Amino acid sequence: MGAPIVPMQIQRRAVGPHDILIDVLYAGICHSDVHTVRGDWGVPAYPCVPGHEIVGRVVSVGEKVTKFTVGEIAGVGCMVDSCGTCENCLNDREQICLRGTTFTYNSPDKVSGGTTLGGYSEGVVVSERFAIRIPPGMDLASTAPILCAGITTFSPLRHWQVKPGQSIGVVGLGGLGHMAVKLAVAQRAEVTIFTTSPGKVADAKRLGAKRAVLWTDREALKPLANSLDMIISTVPYPFEVQPLLDTLALEGTLVNVGLGEPRGLNTFAMAFGRKRLAGSMIGGIAETQAVIDHCFAHGIAPDVEMITPDQINTAFDRVVDKDVRYRFVIDFASRKHAVASTPDAR
Ligand SMILES: NC(=O)c1ccc[n+]([C@@H]2O[C@H](COP(=O)([O-])OP(=O)(O)OC[C@H]3O[C@@H](n4cnc5c(N)ncnc54)[C@H](OP(=O)(O)O)[C@@H]3O)[C@@H](O)[C@H]2O)c1
């Protein structure tokens, strides 16, 4: 645990009747990858191959596949299997399957009997049910982060029915946070960014937010007291939540999608404002398709910083240091094109 990421050989399962084999072109780096590899959530299964923001080309399809043909582009997000029959699965909430969702990596794999291995790899085999169609013409590198950062912020904005003119706060300007800002701005909401990084304040306007506040300065929060309809927090480590809850208006909701623990809840302050603290987990497959289609239709794309596979460990350090603007994407495509164009690669 905590060891650097190194190249290794892994075995994928054979392509089953409902499976597709995807030649991975791009894979985003989510803070969940860092949490997992560095043991923040316990000891991961070994080998651990992270990556749940995957975009690639379909190179093989099982005999019963109807959703994809060879040559098309497909995406895979955070999950690859669920029971398909529980109340949640039947209502497009496979991400919280009552019998246990199989996540894209570090999850018991009911099909192969091992552990799932994610998208920092040459190829993945996945059931077509869990693959997302990528509209032709979409920029592929910047599509990858929508499959986690995009859906995780789109889902609560939809669930809590954010409307034009509402005041929305976004805490943490990283991968999820900057997508929350872009999606909320596209809904014509008035967005306030809460950041701990002075260097990101200037980006607020470019991203379409109304303001950015350095919330390490508690005085700076005072003018916002009782004003916001909803807040999405993406903070990855334990944090003091009450100063943020104090900025919510009556009956406002703070949705904590970051997996850092909110601490220091003041029950009296919550009660007097009838305020709510909620959670949200990615989104279902239909909703993931919806966010991809929505981003394509409205020209919403993550800001990505491209890296090569040998830069993953440095990228992990930079994610922890809050030094990414705003999502690292591993470029497997250039290498493959380069190899494909050498004479001896045939
Ligand atoms: N619920 C879900 O379904 C779901 C899905 C995906 C990811 N996640 C979780 O969401 C979290 C964020 O993921 P991400 O990929 O967006 O991470 P990220 O790119 O690292 O962004 C997180 C941002 O939070 C702020 N931050 C970092 N450390 C902080 C600290 N100690 N105190 C206060 N603010 C801090 C930083 O923004 P500033 O510099 O602006 O302060 C940072 O850029 C992770 O915990 C991840 O595991 C949850």
The ligand as an SDF file (V2000), in Angstrom:
LIG
                    3D

 48 52  0  0  0  0  0  0  0  0999 V2000
  -19.8240   10.7660   -3.9990 N   0  0  0  0  0  0  0  0  0  0  0  0
  -19.3440   10.2700   -5.1210 C   0  0  0  0  0  0  0  0  0  0  0  0
  -20.0300    9.5830   -5.8720 O   0  0  0  0  0  0  0  0  0  0  0  0
  -17.9400   10.5920   -5.5150 C   0  0  0  0  0  0  0  0  0  0  0  0
  -17.5100   10.3820   -6.8340 C   0  0  0  0  0  0  0  0  0  0  0  0
  -16.2170   10.7320   -7.1890 C   0  0  0  0  0  0  0  0  0  0  0  0
  -15.3540   11.2650   -6.2410 C   0  0  0  0  0  0  0  0  0  0  0  0
  -15.7860   11.4090   -4.9590 N   0  0  0  0  0  0  0  0  0  0  0  0
  -14.9270   11.9970   -3.9310 C   0  0  0  0  0  0  0  0  0  0  0  0
  -14.9880   13.4170   -4.0820 O   0  0  0  0  0  0  0  0  0  0  0  0
  -13.8100   13.9920   -3.5350 C   0  0  0  0  0  0  0  0  0  0  0  0
  -13.2530   15.0040   -4.5100 C   0  0  0  0  0  0  0  0  0  0  0  0
  -12.7880   14.3510   -5.6750 O   0  0  0  0  0  0  0  0  0  0  0  0
  -12.0450   15.1690   -6.8310 P   0  0  0  0  0  0  0  0  0  0  0  0
  -11.5560   14.1690   -7.7810 O   0  0  0  0  0  0  0  0  0  0  0  0
  -12.8700   16.3090   -7.2570 O   0  0  0  0  0  0  0  0  0  0  0  0
  -10.7910   15.7440   -5.9900 O   0  0  0  0  0  0  0  0  0  0  0  0
   -9.8240   16.9660   -6.3490 P   0  0  0  0  0  0  0  0  0  0  0  0
   -9.7200   17.1280   -7.8010 O   0  0  0  0  0  0  0  0  0  0  0  0
   -8.6090   16.7330   -5.5390 O   0  0  0  0  0  0  0  0  0  0  0  0
  -10.6170   18.2500   -5.7880 O   0  0  0  0  0  0  0  0  0  0  0  0
  -10.8950   18.3990   -4.4320 C   0  0  0  0  0  0  0  0  0  0  0  0
  -10.7350   19.8670   -4.0440 C   0  0  0  0  0  0  0  0  0  0  0  0
  -11.1070   20.0060   -2.6700 O   0  0  0  0  0  0  0  0  0  0  0  0
  -10.2980   21.0230   -2.0670 C   0  0  0  0  0  0  0  0  0  0  0  0
   -9.5640   20.4260   -0.9450 N   0  0  0  0  0  0  0  0  0  0  0  0
   -8.5980   19.4730   -0.9930 C   0  0  0  0  0  0  0  0  0  0  0  0
   -8.1730   19.1650    0.2300 N   0  0  0  0  0  0  0  0  0  0  0  0
   -8.8640   19.9440    1.0770 C   0  0  0  0  0  0  0  0  0  0  0  0
   -8.8850   20.0790    2.4820 C   0  0  0  0  0  0  0  0  0  0  0  0
   -8.0830   19.3500    3.2860 N   0  0  0  0  0  0  0  0  0  0  0  0
   -9.7350   20.9820    3.0420 N   0  0  0  0  0  0  0  0  0  0  0  0
  -10.5450   21.7190    2.2460 C   0  0  0  0  0  0  0  0  0  0  0  0
  -10.5790   21.6490    0.9100 N   0  0  0  0  0  0  0  0  0  0  0  0
   -9.7470   20.7510    0.3410 C   0  0  0  0  0  0  0  0  0  0  0  0
   -9.3640   21.5320   -3.1500 C   0  0  0  0  0  0  0  0  0  0  0  0
  -10.0120   22.6420   -3.7750 O   0  0  0  0  0  0  0  0  0  0  0  0
   -9.5530   24.1590   -3.4380 P   0  0  0  0  0  0  0  0  0  0  0  0
   -8.1180   24.2360   -3.8510 O   0  0  0  0  0  0  0  0  0  0  0  0
  -10.4780   24.9530   -4.2810 O   0  0  0  0  0  0  0  0  0  0  0  0
   -9.7740   24.3560   -1.9740 O   0  0  0  0  0  0  0  0  0  0  0  0
   -9.3170   20.3790   -4.1240 C   0  0  0  0  0  0  0  0  0  0  0  0
   -8.9320   20.8210   -5.3950 O   0  0  0  0  0  0  0  0  0  0  0  0
  -12.8950   12.8180   -3.2110 C   0  0  0  0  0  0  0  0  0  0  0  0
  -13.0390   12.5150   -1.8370 O   0  0  0  0  0  0  0  0  0  0  0  0
  -13.4540   11.6850   -4.0440 C   0  0  0  0  0  0  0  0  0  0  0  0
  -13.1580   10.4230   -3.5270 O   0  0  0  0  0  0  0  0  0  0  0  0
  -17.0570   11.1010   -4.5890 C   0  0  0  0  0  0  0  0  0  0  0  0
  1  2  1  0
  2  3  2  0
  2  4  1  0
  4  5  1  0
  4 48  2  0
  5  6  2  0
  6  7  1  0
  7  8  2  0
  8  9  1  0
  8 48  1  0
  9 10  1  0
  9 46  1  0
 10 11  1  0
 11 12  1  0
 11 44  1  0
 12 13  1  0
 13 14  1  0
 14 15  2  0
 14 16  1  0
 14 17  1  0
 17 18  1  0
 18 19  2  0
 18 20  1  0
 18 21  1  0
 21 22  1  0
 22 23  1  0
 23 24  1  0
 23 42  1  0
 24 25  1  0
 25 26  1  0
 25 36  1  0
 26 27  1  0
 26 35  1  0
 27 28  2  0
 28 29  1  0
 29 30  1  0
 29 35  2  0
 30 31  1  0
 30 32  2  0
 32 33  1  0
 33 34  2  0
 34 35  1  0
 36 37  1  0
 36 42  1  0
 37 38  1  0
 38 39  2  0
 38 40  1  0
 38 41  1  0
 42 43  1  0
 44 45  1  0
 44 46  1  0
 46 47  1  0
M  CHG  2   8   1  16  -1
M  END
$$$$
